[in-house]
Amino acid sequence: MAVPKKRTSKSRKGMRRSHDALQFKAAVQVCPDCGEMKLYHHVCESCGSYRGEQVLDVE
């Protein structure tokens, strides 16, 4: 089994995890129904529509 020989420092751990906070800002679009920002190929969380159809009932 692979076991690390030395303890990973806080600095090295932080450098490895630096990409965890990044978000895909280019993969969003404006919902054509309500105008809110939503991810591509996902149901809009504010109005519940997907590709012009009402999929979820949002209160």
Residue pairs with C-beta under 8 A, 6 or more apart in sequence:
24 39
27 39
27 40
28 37
28 38
28 39
28 40
29 37
29 38
29 39
29 40
30 36
30 37
30 38
31 37
31 38
31 44
31 46
31 47
31 49
32 52
33 44
33 47
33 49
33 52
34 44
34 46
34 47
34 49
36 44
36 45
36 46
36 47
38 44
38 45
38 46
42 50
43 49
43 50
43 55
43 56
44 50
45 58
46 58
47 54
47 58
48 54
48 55
48 56
48 57
48 58
49 55
